[in-house]
Every structure is written in structure tokens, then in C-alpha cells.
Amino acid sequence: MTFDPEKITLLVDNAAVTGYADGSSVKADRNNDDITPQTGIQGDTVYTHNADRSGTITFNLFSTSASLVRLRRLAQQRKAVAVTLRNANSDGGFIVSSQDCRILKTPGFEGGTNAASIEVRIHVPVMDFAS
């Protein structure tokens, strides 16, 4: 099995995100469990399906990334954006695609002797991993 990070593509508002920081990753997680188990005092278990399928995509960019300018503008405008995350690796490939996403916080700034890593978090209202 081989994993190629160059086969990961993230589009925000129809533009590819570039300038990922050294050692960075793109993380996509649902905000809550899909199922909530409850076990009674006699051991009976009930499973409740959680209707909340929202999630968060988190990634880090170099402070010099050209994508940061655009992402800051979108965040400050509080604009709804389309987001597509595509993993084209042959083992475990998927696509997450959703409309009405929001950048949760305007990406900040950090400067120093080395290029800083700036975290960006995007809320995805429906996060389904389609094959």
C-alpha cells in the first residue's frame, strides 16, 4: 500500500488551496459520533442515530501561502463557500463535497526567523465520505 500526499486536493470556493506548511496534514472529522449507545441497568442496549453529520476540515498553511490572502478575505466576509476534499489514492480514496461551508475563524499571522504555520478550520454542514 502506498500513500501519495500529492493526490490530496482541497478546493475552497472553487480554488485549490496551496502552500501547506512543513509537516502539515489535511484532517477531516465529523463533529459528533454517528451512533450513541446507551446501556440500561440490566444490560439492554439502545443505539440512537445522530442526525448531526457536520464536520470540520483542518489544515496548516505557511504564513507566506497565497491561499491565506483569499481565505482571510472569505472569512472576514463570512461568506458561504463550497468545499471539496478529494483523496485520489487507490487505497481508501474518497471525496467530501459540501455547499454552505464557513471558515470558522479568520486565519491569523505569525512572523519570525522561520516561516510560521497558520491553522485554518472550515465547518462542513454535511460531511459524507463518498467513494
MIZA-54323 format. One record per residue (C-alpha): x, y, z; residue number from 1. Coordinates in nm, 3 decimals, padded with zeros to 5 digits. Each point is the difference from the previous one (the first is absolute). Example, Ala and Ser with C-alpha at 12.3 -4.5 7.8 and 13.67 -1.06 7.14 Angstrom:
REM residues 2
<atom px="01.230" py="-00.450" pz="00.780" k="1"/>
<atom px="00.137" py="00.344" pz="-00.066" k="2"/>
This chain:
REM residues 131
<atom px="00.000" py="00.000" pz="00.000" k="1"/>
<atom px="00.136" py="00.342" pz="-00.099" k="2"/>
<atom px="-00.128" py="00.339" pz="00.113" k="3"/>
<atom px="00.076" py="00.302" pz="-00.218" k="4"/>
<atom px="-00.076" py="00.339" pz="00.165" k="5"/>
<atom px="00.007" py="00.166" pz="-00.344" k="6"/>
<atom px="-00.326" py="-00.186" pz="-00.074" k="7"/>
<atom px="-00.182" py="00.203" pz="00.267" k="8"/>
<atom px="-00.182" py="00.305" pz="-00.140" k="9"/>
<atom px="-00.191" py="00.261" pz="00.199" k="10"/>
<atom px="-00.216" py="00.254" pz="-00.182" k="11"/>
<atom px="-00.154" py="00.294" pz="00.187" k="12"/>
<atom px="-00.237" py="00.226" pz="-00.194" k="13"/>
<atom px="00.113" py="-00.178" pz="-00.322" k="14"/>
<atom px="00.371" py="00.078" pz="00.050" k="15"/>
<atom px="00.271" py="-00.250" pz="00.097" k="16"/>
<atom px="00.163" py="00.056" pz="00.338" k="17"/>
<atom px="00.380" py="00.016" pz="-00.028" k="18"/>
<atom px="00.296" py="00.075" pz="00.226" k="19"/>
<atom px="-00.043" py="-00.271" pz="00.262" k="20"/>
<atom px="00.240" py="00.036" pz="00.292" k="21"/>
<atom px="00.286" py="-00.242" pz="00.064" k="22"/>
<atom px="-00.129" py="-00.310" pz="00.179" k="23"/>
<atom px="-00.361" py="00.109" pz="-00.057" k="24"/>
<atom px="-00.291" py="-00.227" pz="-00.075" k="25"/>
<atom px="-00.358" py="00.048" pz="-00.109" k="26"/>
<atom px="-00.236" py="-00.138" pz="00.262" k="27"/>
<atom px="-00.373" py="-00.062" pz="-00.054" k="28"/>
<atom px="-00.207" py="-00.114" pz="00.299" k="29"/>
<atom px="-00.367" py="-00.005" pz="00.085" k="30"/>
<atom px="-00.085" py="00.214" pz="00.302" k="31"/>
<atom px="-00.198" py="-00.274" pz="00.178" k="32"/>
<atom px="-00.031" py="-00.376" pz="00.012" k="33"/>
<atom px="-00.237" py="-00.154" pz="-00.257" k="34"/>
<atom px="-00.156" py="-00.229" pz="00.262" k="35"/>
<atom px="-00.054" py="00.051" pz="00.374" k="36"/>
<atom px="-00.033" py="-00.325" pz="00.198" k="37"/>
<atom px="-00.188" py="-00.008" pz="00.331" k="38"/>
<atom px="00.004" py="-00.304" pz="00.225" k="39"/>
<atom px="-00.261" py="-00.047" pz="00.272" k="40"/>
<atom px="00.050" py="-00.149" pz="00.347" k="41"/>
<atom px="-00.092" py="-00.349" pz="-00.127" k="42"/>
<atom px="00.242" py="00.017" pz="-00.293" k="43"/>
<atom px="-00.255" py="00.089" pz="-00.268" k="44"/>
<atom px="00.158" py="00.225" pz="-00.263" k="45"/>
<atom px="-00.169" py="00.259" pz="-00.218" k="46"/>
<atom px="00.175" py="00.172" pz="-00.288" k="47"/>
<atom px="-00.104" py="00.353" pz="-00.092" k="48"/>
<atom px="00.087" py="00.130" pz="-00.346" k="49"/>
<atom px="00.143" py="00.350" pz="00.010" k="50"/>
<atom px="-00.146" py="00.225" pz="-00.273" k="51"/>
<atom px="00.293" py="00.245" pz="00.029" k="52"/>
<atom px="00.230" py="-00.089" pz="-00.290" k="53"/>
<atom px="00.201" py="00.322" pz="00.016" k="54"/>
<atom px="00.376" py="-00.001" pz="00.012" k="55"/>
<atom px="00.315" py="00.206" pz="-00.007" k="56"/>
<atom px="00.287" py="00.007" pz="-00.248" k="57"/>
<atom px="00.324" py="00.117" pz="00.162" k="58"/>
<atom px="00.331" py="00.077" pz="-00.171" k="59"/>
<atom px="00.311" py="00.215" pz="00.047" k="60"/>
<atom px="00.150" py="00.236" pz="-00.256" k="61"/>
<atom px="00.330" py="00.184" pz="-00.011" k="62"/>
<atom px="-00.043" py="00.364" pz="00.100" k="63"/>
<atom px="00.117" py="00.085" pz="-00.355" k="64"/>
<atom px="-00.268" py="-00.212" pz="-00.173" k="65"/>
<atom px="-00.189" py="00.185" pz="-00.273" k="66"/>
<atom px="-00.313" py="-00.189" pz="00.111" k="67"/>
<atom px="00.003" py="00.180" pz="00.338" k="68"/>
<atom px="-00.087" py="00.336" pz="-00.157" k="69"/>
<atom px="-00.310" py="-00.148" pz="-00.165" k="70"/>
<atom px="-00.101" py="-00.204" pz="00.308" k="71"/>
<atom px="00.032" py="00.306" pz="00.227" k="72"/>
<atom px="-00.220" py="00.201" pz="-00.237" k="73"/>
<atom px="-00.264" py="-00.276" pz="-00.013" k="74"/>
<atom px="00.003" py="-00.031" pz="00.381" k="75"/>
<atom px="-00.031" py="00.375" pz="00.056" k="76"/>
<atom px="-00.290" py="00.015" pz="-00.246" k="77"/>
<atom px="-00.157" py="-00.293" pz="00.187" k="78"/>
<atom px="-00.070" py="-00.141" pz="-00.342" k="79"/>
<atom px="-00.156" py="-00.341" pz="-00.058" k="80"/>
<atom px="00.242" py="-00.204" pz="-00.210" k="81"/>
<atom px="-00.002" py="-00.331" pz="-00.183" k="82"/>
<atom px="00.265" py="-00.244" pz="00.121" k="83"/>
<atom px="00.127" py="-00.315" pz="-00.169" k="84"/>
<atom px="00.263" py="-00.227" pz="00.154" k="85"/>
<atom px="00.117" py="-00.278" pz="-00.231" k="86"/>
<atom px="00.228" py="-00.290" pz="00.087" k="87"/>
<atom px="00.094" py="-00.165" pz="-00.333" k="88"/>
<atom px="00.222" py="-00.268" pz="00.157" k="89"/>
<atom px="-00.098" py="-00.346" pz="-00.124" k="90"/>
<atom px="-00.027" py="-00.136" pz="00.356" k="91"/>
<atom px="-00.271" py="00.181" pz="00.196" k="92"/>
<atom px="-00.081" py="00.274" pz="-00.250" k="93"/>
<atom px="-00.303" py="00.222" pz="00.065" k="94"/>
<atom px="-00.161" py="00.335" pz="-00.072" k="95"/>
<atom px="-00.156" py="00.235" pz="00.256" k="96"/>
<atom px="-00.199" py="00.273" pz="-00.171" k="97"/>
<atom px="-00.240" py="00.248" pz="00.157" k="98"/>
<atom px="-00.157" py="00.340" pz="-00.056" k="99"/>
<atom px="-00.067" py="00.269" pz="00.262" k="100"/>
<atom px="00.328" py="-00.058" pz="00.185" k="101"/>
<atom px="00.159" py="00.269" pz="00.215" k="102"/>
<atom px="00.355" py="00.083" pz="00.107" k="103"/>
<atom px="-00.034" py="-00.008" pz="00.379" k="104"/>
<atom px="00.258" py="00.265" pz="00.085" k="105"/>
<atom px="00.198" py="00.250" pz="-00.205" k="106"/>
<atom px="00.349" py="-00.151" pz="-00.035" k="107"/>
<atom px="00.250" py="00.196" pz="00.207" k="108"/>
<atom px="00.360" py="00.099" pz="-00.060" k="109"/>
<atom px="00.329" py="-00.102" pz="00.155" k="110"/>
<atom px="00.344" py="00.121" pz="-00.108" k="111"/>
<atom px="00.348" py="-00.093" pz="00.110" k="112"/>
<atom px="00.329" py="-00.143" pz="-00.118" k="113"/>
<atom px="-00.181" py="-00.292" pz="-00.166" k="114"/>
<atom px="-00.320" py="-00.017" pz="-00.203" k="115"/>
<atom px="-00.285" py="-00.053" pz="00.246" k="116"/>
<atom px="-00.281" py="-00.254" pz="-00.025" k="117"/>
<atom px="-00.351" py="00.152" pz="00.002" k="118"/>
<atom px="-00.297" py="-00.223" pz="00.085" k="119"/>
<atom px="-00.323" py="00.025" pz="-00.202" k="120"/>
<atom px="-00.325" py="-00.171" pz="00.105" k="121"/>
<atom px="-00.304" py="-00.030" pz="-00.226" k="122"/>
<atom px="-00.343" py="-00.111" pz="00.120" k="123"/>
<atom px="-00.171" py="-00.245" pz="-00.236" k="124"/>
<atom px="-00.378" py="-00.032" pz="00.063" k="125"/>
<atom px="-00.025" py="-00.350" pz="-00.152" k="126"/>
<atom px="00.319" py="-00.206" pz="-00.001" k="127"/>
<atom px="-00.047" py="-00.323" pz="-00.192" k="128"/>
<atom px="00.298" py="-00.198" pz="-00.130" k="129"/>
<atom px="-00.110" py="-00.116" pz="-00.345" k="130"/>
<atom px="00.201" py="-00.263" pz="-00.186" k="131"/>
